[in-house]
Amino acid sequence: MKAFDVGLNVMAGYKLANGFLVNAGYGLGLLNTSKETGSKYSNKNRVLSFGIGYQF
């Protein structure tokens, strides 16, 4: 697997009136991270994230 990748990230969140935070995000890798050349398959990173928090 290659050590370098380029990607696009999207994140959205909301802060509630009581200080709680919720968010979700998605990351899309744009480069093929496989070291094998000439293969019909490609490896690309994908990330789905969710978060909760509290702001004092």
N, CA, C and O atoms as a CHARMM CRD file, in Angstrom:
* protein
*
  224
    1    1 MET  N      0.84200  -1.17300   0.00000 PROA 1      0.00000
    2    1 MET  CA     0.00000   0.00000   0.00000 PROA 1      0.00000
    3    1 MET  C      0.89400   1.24500   0.00000 PROA 1      0.00000
    4    1 MET  O      1.87600   1.31300   0.73900 PROA 1      0.00000
    5    2 LYS  N      0.55000   2.20700  -0.81800 PROA 2      0.00000
    6    2 LYS  CA     1.30100   3.45900  -0.88900 PROA 2      0.00000
    7    2 LYS  C      1.03500   4.31600   0.35000 PROA 2      0.00000
    8    2 LYS  O     -0.03900   4.24300   0.94800 PROA 2      0.00000
    9    3 ALA  N      2.01100   5.11600   0.72000 PROA 3      0.00000
   10    3 ALA  CA     1.90600   5.92800   1.93400 PROA 3      0.00000
   11    3 ALA  C      1.27800   7.29000   1.69200 PROA 3      0.00000
   12    3 ALA  O      1.04500   8.02400   2.65200 PROA 3      0.00000
   13    4 PHE  N      0.99400   7.65800   0.44600 PROA 4      0.00000
   14    4 PHE  CA     0.49700   8.99600   0.13600 PROA 4      0.00000
   15    4 PHE  C     -0.85600   8.90300  -0.54400 PROA 4      0.00000
   16    4 PHE  O     -1.06600   8.04000  -1.39600 PROA 4      0.00000
   17    5 ASP  N     -1.77900   9.78900  -0.17200 PROA 5      0.00000
   18    5 ASP  CA    -3.10000   9.83700  -0.78900 PROA 5      0.00000
   19    5 ASP  C     -3.57500  11.29000  -0.82900 PROA 5      0.00000
   20    5 ASP  O     -3.12100  12.12300  -0.04400 PROA 5      0.00000
   21    6 VAL  N     -4.46600  11.57500  -1.72400 PROA 6      0.00000
   22    6 VAL  CA    -5.11400  12.88300  -1.83600 PROA 6      0.00000
   23    6 VAL  C     -6.60900  12.62400  -1.76500 PROA 6      0.00000
   24    6 VAL  O     -7.09300  11.64500  -2.33300 PROA 6      0.00000
   25    7 GLY  N     -7.34700  13.48000  -1.08000 PROA 7      0.00000
   26    7 GLY  CA    -8.76500  13.21000  -0.95400 PROA 7      0.00000
   27    7 GLY  C     -9.61200  14.45500  -0.78600 PROA 7      0.00000
   28    7 GLY  O     -9.11000  15.57100  -0.65400 PROA 7      0.00000
   29    8 LEU  N    -10.90400  14.22400  -0.79800 PROA 8      0.00000
   30    8 LEU  CA   -11.90900  15.26300  -0.55900 PROA 8      0.00000
   31    8 LEU  C    -12.66500  14.90500   0.71200 PROA 8      0.00000
   32    8 LEU  O    -13.01800  13.74500   0.92900 PROA 8      0.00000
   33    9 ASN  N    -12.90800  15.89400   1.54000 PROA 9      0.00000
   34    9 ASN  CA   -13.63600  15.67100   2.78500 PROA 9      0.00000
   35    9 ASN  C    -14.83500  16.60300   2.86800 PROA 9      0.00000
   36    9 ASN  O    -14.76600  17.76700   2.47300 PROA 9      0.00000
   37   10 VAL  N    -15.93800  16.06800   3.39000 PROA 10     0.00000
   38   10 VAL  CA   -17.15900  16.84000   3.60700 PROA 10     0.00000
   39   10 VAL  C    -17.60600  16.57000   5.03700 PROA 10     0.00000
   40   10 VAL  O    -17.64400  15.42300   5.48200 PROA 10     0.00000
   41   11 MET  N    -17.94800  17.65100   5.75800 PROA 11     0.00000
   42   11 MET  CA   -18.41100  17.47900   7.12200 PROA 11     0.00000
   43   11 MET  C    -19.53700  18.46700   7.40600 PROA 11     0.00000
   44   11 MET  O    -19.51900  19.60400   6.93300 PROA 11     0.00000
   45   12 ALA  N    -20.50800  18.01800   8.17800 PROA 12     0.00000
   46   12 ALA  CA   -21.61900  18.86600   8.59300 PROA 12     0.00000
   47   12 ALA  C    -21.87900  18.61700  10.07100 PROA 12     0.00000
   48   12 ALA  O    -21.73600  17.49600  10.56100 PROA 12     0.00000
   49   13 GLY  N    -22.26000  19.67200  10.76800 PROA 13     0.00000
   50   13 GLY  CA   -22.53400  19.53900  12.18900 PROA 13     0.00000
   51   13 GLY  C    -23.60000  20.51400  12.64400 PROA 13     0.00000
   52   13 GLY  O    -23.99100  21.43400  11.92500 PROA 13     0.00000
   53   14 TYR  N    -24.05600  20.27900  13.86500 PROA 14     0.00000
   54   14 TYR  CA   -25.10300  21.11600  14.43600 PROA 14     0.00000
   55   14 TYR  C    -24.85200  21.26100  15.93600 PROA 14     0.00000
   56   14 TYR  O    -24.53400  20.28900  16.62100 PROA 14     0.00000
   57   15 LYS  N    -24.99900  22.47800  16.43100 PROA 15     0.00000
   58   15 LYS  CA   -24.87900  22.73100  17.86500 PROA 15     0.00000
   59   15 LYS  C    -26.26400  22.97200  18.43900 PROA 15     0.00000
   60   15 LYS  O    -26.98300  23.86900  17.99700 PROA 15     0.00000
   61   16 LEU  N    -26.63300  22.16800  19.42500 PROA 16     0.00000
   62   16 LEU  CA   -27.92400  22.30400  20.08100 PROA 16     0.00000
   63   16 LEU  C    -27.86600  23.43000  21.11100 PROA 16     0.00000
   64   16 LEU  O    -26.78300  23.82500  21.54300 PROA 16     0.00000
   65   17 ALA  N    -29.02500  23.94100  21.50000 PROA 17     0.00000
   66   17 ALA  CA   -29.10700  25.06700  22.43900 PROA 17     0.00000
   67   17 ALA  C    -28.51400  24.72400  23.80900 PROA 17     0.00000
   68   17 ALA  O    -28.05800  25.62500  24.51200 PROA 17     0.00000
   69   18 ASN  N    -28.50800  23.45400  24.20400 PROA 18     0.00000
   70   18 ASN  CA   -27.98300  23.05700  25.51900 PROA 18     0.00000
   71   18 ASN  C    -26.47100  22.79200  25.50000 PROA 18     0.00000
   72   18 ASN  O    -25.92100  22.35600  26.51100 PROA 18     0.00000
   73   19 GLY  N    -25.78000  23.04600  24.36500 PROA 19     0.00000
   74   19 GLY  CA   -24.33500  22.89700  24.29100 PROA 19     0.00000
   75   19 GLY  C    -23.84500  21.61700  23.62900 PROA 19     0.00000
   76   19 GLY  O    -22.65600  21.49500  23.33300 PROA 19     0.00000
   77   20 PHE  N    -24.73500  20.66500  23.39200 PROA 20     0.00000
   78   20 PHE  CA   -24.32300  19.42500  22.74300 PROA 20     0.00000
   79   20 PHE  C    -24.08200  19.65400  21.25100 PROA 20     0.00000
   80   20 PHE  O    -24.77000  20.44900  20.61100 PROA 20     0.00000
   81   21 LEU  N    -23.09300  18.94100  20.71300 PROA 21     0.00000
   82   21 LEU  CA   -22.73300  19.02900  19.30400 PROA 21     0.00000
   83   21 LEU  C    -22.86300  17.65300  18.66600 PROA 21     0.00000
   84   21 LEU  O    -22.52100  16.64200  19.27900 PROA 21     0.00000
   85   22 VAL  N    -23.35500  17.61900  17.43800 PROA 22     0.00000
   86   22 VAL  CA   -23.38300  16.37900  16.65300 PROA 22     0.00000
   87   22 VAL  C    -22.83400  16.70600  15.26300 PROA 22     0.00000
   88   22 VAL  O    -23.09200  17.77500  14.71100 PROA 22     0.00000
   89   23 ASN  N    -22.06700  15.75200  14.71000 PROA 23     0.00000
   90   23 ASN  CA   -21.54500  15.97400  13.36400 PROA 23     0.00000
   91   23 ASN  C    -21.36600  14.64900  12.64700 PROA 23     0.00000
   92   23 ASN  O    -21.32000  13.58200  13.25800 PROA 23     0.00000
   93   24 ALA  N    -21.26600  14.75400  11.33900 PROA 24     0.00000
   94   24 ALA  CA   -21.01800  13.59800  10.48700 PROA 24     0.00000
   95   24 ALA  C    -20.13100  14.05400   9.33800 PROA 24     0.00000
   96   24 ALA  O    -20.21200  15.19700   8.88900 PROA 24     0.00000
   97   25 GLY  N    -19.28700  13.14800   8.87000 PROA 25     0.00000
   98   25 GLY  CA   -18.38700  13.49500   7.78300 PROA 25     0.00000
   99   25 GLY  C    -18.11000  12.31400   6.88100 PROA 25     0.00000
  100   25 GLY  O    -18.34800  11.16300   7.24600 PROA 25     0.00000
  101   26 TYR  N    -17.59900  12.61500   5.69000 PROA 26     0.00000
  102   26 TYR  CA   -17.23500  11.58600   4.71800 PROA 26     0.00000
  103   26 TYR  C    -15.94100  12.00900   4.03200 PROA 26     0.00000
  104   26 TYR  O    -15.80000  13.15800   3.61400 PROA 26     0.00000
  105   27 GLY  N    -15.00900  11.08500   3.91800 PROA 27     0.00000
  106   27 GLY  CA   -13.74700  11.33700   3.23300 PROA 27     0.00000
  107   27 GLY  C    -13.59500  10.39400   2.05900 PROA 27     0.00000
  108   27 GLY  O    -13.80100   9.18800   2.19300 PROA 27     0.00000
  109   28 LEU  N    -13.23600  10.93500   0.91800 PROA 28     0.00000
  110   28 LEU  CA   -13.11700  10.16100  -0.31700 PROA 28     0.00000
  111   28 LEU  C    -11.68600  10.25800  -0.83000 PROA 28     0.00000
  112   28 LEU  O    -11.23300  11.33700  -1.21100 PROA 28     0.00000
  113   29 GLY  N    -10.97100   9.12900  -0.84100 PROA 29     0.00000
  114   29 GLY  CA    -9.61600   9.09300  -1.38300 PROA 29     0.00000
  115   29 GLY  C     -9.65500   9.11300  -2.90200 PROA 29     0.00000
  116   29 GLY  O    -10.46600   8.41700  -3.51300 PROA 29     0.00000
  117   30 LEU  N     -8.78800   9.90200  -3.51300 PROA 30     0.00000
  118   30 LEU  CA    -8.80700  10.05700  -4.96900 PROA 30     0.00000
  119   30 LEU  C     -7.74700   9.23300  -5.68800 PROA 30     0.00000
  120   30 LEU  O     -7.88000   8.95700  -6.88000 PROA 30     0.00000
  121   31 LEU  N     -6.69400   8.84000  -4.97400 PROA 31     0.00000
  122   31 LEU  CA    -5.61100   8.10300  -5.62000 PROA 31     0.00000
  123   31 LEU  C     -5.70200   6.60900  -5.32700 PROA 31     0.00000
  124   31 LEU  O     -6.18700   6.20000  -4.27200 PROA 31     0.00000
  125   32 ASN  N     -5.23500   5.81100  -6.26400 PROA 32     0.00000
  126   32 ASN  CA    -5.12900   4.37500  -6.06500 PROA 32     0.00000
  127   32 ASN  C     -3.93400   4.11600  -5.15500 PROA 32     0.00000
  128   32 ASN  O     -2.80400   4.44300  -5.51800 PROA 32     0.00000
  129   33 THR  N     -4.16300   3.53600  -3.98100 PROA 33     0.00000
  130   33 THR  CA    -3.09100   3.30700  -3.02700 PROA 33     0.00000
  131   33 THR  C     -2.42900   1.94200  -3.18600 PROA 33     0.00000
  132   33 THR  O     -1.51800   1.61500  -2.42600 PROA 33     0.00000
  133   34 SER  N     -2.85800   1.14900  -4.14200 PROA 34     0.00000
  134   34 SER  CA    -2.26100  -0.16500  -4.38500 PROA 34     0.00000
  135   34 SER  C     -0.91800  -0.01200  -5.08600 PROA 34     0.00000
  136   34 SER  O     -0.77200   0.80100  -5.99900 PROA 34     0.00000
  137   35 LYS  N      0.06400  -0.80100  -4.64900 PROA 35     0.00000
  138   35 LYS  CA     1.38300  -0.77000  -5.28600 PROA 35     0.00000
  139   35 LYS  C      1.43400  -1.63400  -6.54500 PROA 35     0.00000
  140   35 LYS  O      2.37000  -1.52300  -7.33600 PROA 35     0.00000
  141   36 GLU  N      0.43600  -2.49100  -6.73200 PROA 36     0.00000
  142   36 GLU  CA     0.40500  -3.36800  -7.90300 PROA 36     0.00000
  143   36 GLU  C      0.03300  -2.57200  -9.14700 PROA 36     0.00000
  144   36 GLU  O     -0.98200  -1.87600  -9.16600 PROA 36     0.00000
  145   37 THR  N      0.85000  -2.67600 -10.17100 PROA 37     0.00000
  146   37 THR  CA     0.55700  -1.98800 -11.42700 PROA 37     0.00000
  147   37 THR  C     -0.07200  -2.97100 -12.40400 PROA 37     0.00000
  148   37 THR  O      0.24300  -4.16100 -12.39300 PROA 37     0.00000
  149   38 GLY  N     -0.94500  -2.47200 -13.23300 PROA 38     0.00000
  150   38 GLY  CA    -1.58500  -3.30600 -14.23800 PROA 38     0.00000
  151   38 GLY  C     -2.74400  -4.14700 -13.72500 PROA 38     0.00000
  152   38 GLY  O     -3.28900  -4.95300 -14.47900 PROA 38     0.00000
  153   39 SER  N     -3.13400  -3.98600 -12.48200 PROA 39     0.00000
  154   39 SER  CA    -4.24500  -4.74000 -11.92200 PROA 39     0.00000
  155   39 SER  C     -5.56800  -4.08200 -12.30500 PROA 39     0.00000
  156   39 SER  O     -5.64300  -2.86200 -12.45400 PROA 39     0.00000
  157   40 LYS  N     -6.61200  -4.90200 -12.46400 PROA 40     0.00000
  158   40 LYS  CA    -7.92900  -4.34000 -12.77000 PROA 40     0.00000
  159   40 LYS  C     -8.63000  -3.82000 -11.51000 PROA 40     0.00000
  160   40 LYS  O     -9.69500  -3.20900 -11.59600 PROA 40     0.00000
  161   41 TYR  N     -8.02900  -4.06500 -10.34200 PROA 41     0.00000
  162   41 TYR  CA    -8.59700  -3.60500  -9.08500 PROA 41     0.00000
  163   41 TYR  C     -7.82600  -2.39000  -8.57300 PROA 41     0.00000
  164   41 TYR  O     -6.63400  -2.23700  -8.83700 PROA 41     0.00000
  165   42 SER  N     -8.52900  -1.53200  -7.83800 PROA 42     0.00000
  166   42 SER  CA    -7.86400  -0.38200  -7.23200 PROA 42     0.00000
  167   42 SER  C     -8.26900  -0.29100  -5.76100 PROA 42     0.00000
  168   42 SER  O     -9.36300  -0.70400  -5.37600 PROA 42     0.00000
  169   43 ASN  N     -7.38000   0.24900  -4.96000 PROA 43     0.00000
  170   43 ASN  CA    -7.65100   0.49800  -3.54500 PROA 43     0.00000
  171   43 ASN  C     -7.74200   1.99600  -3.34000 PROA 43     0.00000
  172   43 ASN  O     -6.79900   2.73100  -3.63100 PROA 43     0.00000
  173   44 LYS  N     -8.87700   2.44200  -2.84100 PROA 44     0.00000
  174   44 LYS  CA    -9.06000   3.86100  -2.54200 PROA 44     0.00000
  175   44 LYS  C     -9.63900   3.98000  -1.14000 PROA 44     0.00000
  176   44 LYS  O    -10.52100   3.21500  -0.74800 PROA 44     0.00000
  177   45 ASN  N     -9.13000   4.94900  -0.39400 PROA 45     0.00000
  178   45 ASN  CA    -9.58600   5.15400   0.97200 PROA 45     0.00000
  179   45 ASN  C    -10.97700   5.77600   1.00100 PROA 45     0.00000
  180   45 ASN  O    -11.30800   6.63600   0.18500 PROA 45     0.00000
  181   46 ARG  N    -11.77800   5.32600   1.95100 PROA 46     0.00000
  182   46 ARG  CA   -13.09800   5.88900   2.21900 PROA 46     0.00000
  183   46 ARG  C    -13.24600   5.96900   3.73300 PROA 46     0.00000
  184   46 ARG  O    -12.89000   5.02700   4.44200 PROA 46     0.00000
  185   47 VAL  N    -13.76600   7.08500   4.23200 PROA 47     0.00000
  186   47 VAL  CA   -13.94700   7.26700   5.67000 PROA 47     0.00000
  187   47 VAL  C    -15.32500   7.84500   5.93200 PROA 47     0.00000
  188   47 VAL  O    -15.71100   8.84500   5.32700 PROA 47     0.00000
  189   48 LEU  N    -16.06400   7.21900   6.83000 PROA 48     0.00000
  190   48 LEU  CA   -17.34700   7.72200   7.30300 PROA 48     0.00000
  191   48 LEU  C    -17.19300   7.96900   8.79400 PROA 48     0.00000
  192   48 LEU  O    -16.80700   7.06200   9.53100 PROA 48     0.00000
  193   49 SER  N    -17.48800   9.18200   9.25000 PROA 49     0.00000
  194   49 SER  CA   -17.27800   9.50700  10.65800 PROA 49     0.00000
  195   49 SER  C    -18.50800  10.17700  11.25800 PROA 49     0.00000
  196   49 SER  O    -19.25300  10.89300  10.58800 PROA 49     0.00000
  197   50 PHE  N    -18.68700   9.91200  12.55000 PROA 50     0.00000
  198   50 PHE  CA   -19.75700  10.52400  13.33000 PROA 50     0.00000
  199   50 PHE  C    -19.15500  11.01400  14.63200 PROA 50     0.00000
  200   50 PHE  O    -18.24200  10.38600  15.16900 PROA 50     0.00000
  201   51 GLY  N    -19.65200  12.12100  15.14400 PROA 51     0.00000
  202   51 GLY  CA   -19.12300  12.63500  16.39400 PROA 51     0.00000
  203   51 GLY  C    -20.18500  13.30800  17.23500 PROA 51     0.00000
  204   51 GLY  O    -21.16500  13.85500  16.72800 PROA 51     0.00000
  205   52 ILE  N    -19.96100  13.25200  18.54300 PROA 52     0.00000
  206   52 ILE  CA   -20.80800  13.97400  19.47500 PROA 52     0.00000
  207   52 ILE  C    -19.88700  14.68300  20.45200 PROA 52     0.00000
  208   52 ILE  O    -18.76700  14.23200  20.69500 PROA 52     0.00000
  209   53 GLY  N    -20.34700  15.77300  21.00500 PROA 53     0.00000
  210   53 GLY  CA   -19.53100  16.50900  21.94900 PROA 53     0.00000
  211   53 GLY  C    -20.35500  17.45800  22.75700 PROA 53     0.00000
  212   53 GLY  O    -21.56800  17.57700  22.58200 PROA 53     0.00000
  213   54 TYR  N    -19.66900  18.13600  23.65000 PROA 54     0.00000
  214   54 TYR  CA   -20.32600  19.12300  24.49100 PROA 54     0.00000
  215   54 TYR  C    -19.41900  20.34000  24.59500 PROA 54     0.00000
  216   54 TYR  O    -18.22600  20.20900  24.86800 PROA 54     0.00000
  217   55 GLN  N    -19.97500  21.50900  24.38100 PROA 55     0.00000
  218   55 GLN  CA   -19.21500  22.75000  24.47100 PROA 55     0.00000
  219   55 GLN  C    -19.59800  23.45800  25.77500 PROA 55     0.00000
  220   55 GLN  O    -20.76600  23.76600  26.00700 PROA 55     0.00000
  221   56 PHE  N    -18.60300  23.70600  26.61100 PROA 56     0.00000
  222   56 PHE  CA   -18.84200  24.36900  27.90800 PROA 56     0.00000
  223   56 PHE  C    -19.07000  25.85000  27.72600 PROA 56     0.00000
  224   56 PHE  O    -19.28700  26.56600  28.70400 PROA 56     0.00000
